Amino acid sequence: MHWDNPKCDRKLLKEHFDKAKELGAPIFVNGDFFCAMQGKYDPRRSKKDIRPEHNKTNYLDALVNTAVEWFEPYKDNLALVGQGNHETGILKNCETDLLVRFVERFNYAYGAKLHAGGYGGHLALKMTQSTTTRSYVIKYFHGSGGGGPVTKGVIQNNRMATYIRGVDCITQGHVHQAYSHFDPVEVFDSKSMSVSKKNLLHLRTPTYKEEYEDQFGGWHVERGAPPKPLGGCYMHLEYHRVDDSRFVTASPEFWVTA
């Protein structure tokens, strides 16, 4: 999200978070919740890239305090925030975990149940119908690399699929692209001695940080990067029971603007 950056489209972000609140949907942020590049240690810092309310001597504290206030309406929806390279950069250079500080203060202020995740991890979503339960497992990883101008990071999905097992979805962010695709995979059940097929879903979620604008200038423009989609992704899961078969269908819907 890069929530604290002046280039974050907060109007769009609020629109999407309000929609999630209306739907009663849990919200998961897969890294780079904060941008946090304006500390004195950071060579990328720029006066034009800091909001007035964060231009203080206690810069990192200001990020946490204002974020706790801004996200108050979504205290019942925010479920998990993972680490991104911007947060791990703060941990490396300033020896403080910015994300954990935000989560602890947020939960204390509102009695929320927000969890601080890692750079990668798993989400097991359990759905129950009658007396049967089925889990939909998501492997999340913030992402790595720059995202190729042609492949847009899709090749990383193929690489991850070679060493990750037992999940239904692999989701990444980082390179500010938006796409989804299914990889049908063969599954052998040693208990029933049967072979079945399932669709492994790959997701790449975009950003709310608009860096291209009119291409007048800036680091994003000077390195020749293209416009990136802004927004997030809404996932609709349905649990089905047909005869003796139980399965979950996943329908990703991108809430994006160019």
C-alpha positions in Angstrom: 0.0 0.0 0.0 2.8 2.4 0.9 0.2 4.1 3.0 2.4 7.0 4.3 3.7 8.0 0.9 2.1 11.2 -0.6 1.7 9.2 -3.9 -0.5 6.7 -2.2 -4.0 7.0 -3.6 -5.8 7.1 -0.3 -9.1 7.9 -1.8 -9.0 4.7 -3.8 -7.7 2.8 -0.8 -10.5 4.1 1.4 -13.1 3.2 -1.2 -11.8 -0.4 -1.3 -11.5 -0.8 2.5 -15.0 0.6 2.9 -16.2 -1.9 0.4 -14.5 -4.7 2.4 -16.1 -3.4 5.6 -19.5 -3.4 3.9 -19.0 -7.0 2.8 -17.7 -8.0 6.2 -14.5 -9.3 4.5 -11.2 -9.8 6.3 -8.3 -7.7 4.9 -4.8 -9.0 4.4 -1.9 -6.8 3.4 1.0 -8.7 1.9 3.9 -6.4 2.8 4.9 -2.7 2.2 2.0 -1.5 4.5 4.4 1.4 5.1 6.7 3.2 2.6 8.9 4.6 5.4 11.7 6.0 3.3 12.1 9.4 4.8 14.3 8.6 7.8 17.7 10.3 8.0 19.4 6.9 7.4 17.7 6.4 4.0 19.6 7.7 0.9 16.3 7.7 -1.0 14.7 10.3 1.3 13.2 13.4 -0.4 11.4 16.4 1.1 8.6 16.1 -1.5 7.9 12.5 -0.5 6.9 13.1 3.1 3.5 14.1 4.4 3.4 17.1 6.8 2.1 15.1 9.7 5.2 12.8 9.4 7.8 15.5 9.1 8.8 15.3 12.7 11.9 14.4 14.8 10.1 11.2 15.9 9.4 10.2 12.2 8.8 6.4 12.8 6.6 7.1 15.8 4.6 9.5 13.7 4.0 6.8 11.1 2.7 4.4 13.7 0.5 6.9 15.5 -1.2 8.3 12.5 -1.7 4.9 10.9 -3.4 3.7 14.1 -5.8 6.6 13.8 -6.4 6.3 10.1 -7.2 2.6 10.1 -9.6 2.7 13.1 -12.7 2.2 11.0 -11.3 -1.1 9.8 -10.4 -2.6 13.2 -12.9 -5.5 12.7 -11.6 -6.2 9.2 -7.8 -6.0 9.3 -6.7 -9.6 9.9 -3.1 -9.9 8.9 -0.3 -7.6 7.7 2.9 -9.2 6.4 6.4 -7.8 6.2 7.6 -6.2 3.0 11.1 -5.0 2.0 10.2 -1.5 3.2 9.5 -2.8 6.7 12.5 -5.1 6.8 14.6 -2.1 5.7 13.6 -0.3 8.8 14.4 -3.3 10.9 17.8 -3.6 9.4 18.8 0.1 9.6 16.9 1.3 12.7 16.7 -1.9 14.8 12.9 -1.7 15.3 10.1 -3.7 13.9 7.8 -1.0 12.5 5.0 -3.4 11.6 4.9 -5.1 15.0 4.8 -1.7 16.7 1.8 -0.7 14.6 0.0 -4.0 15.3 0.6 -3.9 19.1 -0.6 -0.3 19.3 -3.6 -0.9 17.0 -4.7 -4.0 19.0 -4.3 -2.1 22.3 -6.2 0.9 21.2 -9.2 -0.9 19.8 -9.2 -4.4 21.2 -8.6 -5.6 17.6 -7.2 -9.0 16.7 -4.7 -8.0 13.9 -1.8 -10.3 13.4 1.7 -9.4 12.3 3.0 -11.9 9.7 6.4 -12.5 8.2 7.8 -11.8 4.8 6.2 -15.1 3.8 3.8 -17.5 5.5 0.6 -19.4 5.2 -3.1 -18.6 5.7 -5.4 -21.5 6.3 -9.1 -20.5 5.8 -11.4 -23.1 7.3 -15.0 -23.4 6.0 -17.6 -25.7 7.7 -20.8 -27.1 6.2 -22.8 -29.2 8.5 -20.3 -31.4 10.3 -17.6 -31.3 7.6 -14.7 -28.8 7.3 -12.5 -27.9 4.4 -9.5 -25.7 4.5 -8.3 -23.4 1.7 -4.6 -22.8 2.1 -2.9 -19.7 0.8 0.9 -19.4 0.6 1.9 -15.7 0.8 5.2 -14.2 -0.1 5.8 -10.5 -0.5 8.0 -11.0 -3.5 11.5 -10.4 -4.9 13.3 -9.1 -7.9 12.1 -6.2 -10.1 9.4 -7.9 -12.2 10.4 -8.2 -15.8 9.0 -5.7 -18.3 7.7 -8.6 -20.4 7.0 -11.4 -17.9 5.8 -9.0 -15.2 6.9 -11.5 -12.5 4.9 -14.5 -13.8 8.1 -16.6 -14.2 8.5 -16.4 -10.4 5.1 -18.2 -10.1 6.5 -21.1 -12.1 9.6 -21.2 -10.0 7.7 -21.2 -6.7 5.3 -23.9 -7.9 8.3 -26.3 -8.2 9.0 -26.4 -4.4 5.7 -25.5 -2.7 3.3 -28.3 -1.9 -0.1 -28.6 -0.2 -1.5 -25.2 -0.9 -4.4 -24.0 -3.0 -3.1 -20.5 -3.8 0.2 -18.7 -4.0 0.0 -14.9 -3.7 2.8 -12.3 -4.1 3.1 -8.5 -4.5 6.2 -6.3 -4.6 6.5 -5.6 -8.3 3.2 -3.6 -8.5 1.5 -5.8 -11.1 -2.0 -7.3 -11.2 -2.8 -10.8 -12.6 -4.1 -14.2 -11.8 -3.9 -17.6 -13.5 -4.5 -21.2 -12.7 -2.1 -24.1 -13.0 -3.9 -27.4 -13.1 -1.8 -30.0 -11.1 -2.1 -33.7 -10.6 -2.7 -34.9 -7.0 -2.3 -38.5 -5.8 -4.2 -39.6 -2.7 -2.3 -42.4 -1.0 -5.3 -43.2 1.3 -7.8 -43.8 -1.5 -5.1 -44.7 -4.1 -6.7 -42.3 -6.5 -5.6 -39.5 -8.8 -7.3 -36.2 -9.1 -6.7 -32.8 -10.5 -6.8 -29.4 -8.7 -6.3 -25.8 -9.8 -3.4 -24.0 -8.2 -4.2 -20.3 -8.2 -1.4 -17.8 -8.6 -2.1 -14.2 -7.6 -0.1 -11.0 -8.0 -1.6 -8.0 -6.2 -0.8 -4.4 -7.2 -0.2 -1.2 -5.3 -1.9 2.0 -4.2 1.2 4.1 -4.9 1.0 6.1 -8.1 4.6 6.7 -9.3 4.2 7.2 -13.0 1.7 10.2 -13.0 2.5 12.4 -16.1 6.0 11.0 -16.5 7.5 14.4 -15.6 10.2 12.8 -13.4 11.1 10.8 -10.4 13.0 7.6 -9.7 10.2 5.4 -11.2 10.1 7.4 -14.4 13.9 7.8 -14.8 14.5 4.0 -14.7 12.1 3.6 -17.6 9.3 1.8 -15.6 5.8 1.8 -17.1 2.5 2.8 -15.5 1.3 0.3 -12.9 -2.2 -0.7 -12.0 -3.5 0.7 -8.7 -5.8 -1.2 -6.3 -6.2 -4.6 -4.7 -7.8 -8.0 -5.1 -11.0 -9.4 -3.7 -11.3 -13.1 -3.3 -14.6 -14.9 -3.2 -14.5 -18.5 -1.8 -17.4 -21.0 -2.0 -17.5 -24.3 -0.2 -19.2 -27.1 -2.2 -20.4 -30.5 -1.2 -21.5 -32.8 -4.1 -22.2 -36.4 -3.1 -18.9 -37.5 -1.4 -16.9 -34.7 -2.9 -16.0 -31.6 -1.0 -14.2 -28.7 -2.6 -13.7 -24.9 -2.6 -13.9 -22.7 -5.6 -11.9 -19.4 -5.7 -13.0 -16.4 -7.8 -10.4 -13.6 -7.7 -11.7 -10.1 -8.7 -9.3 -7.3 -9.1 -10.4 -3.9 -7.8 -8.0 -1.8 -9.9 -7.7 1.4 -11.8 -5.1 2.2 -14.4 
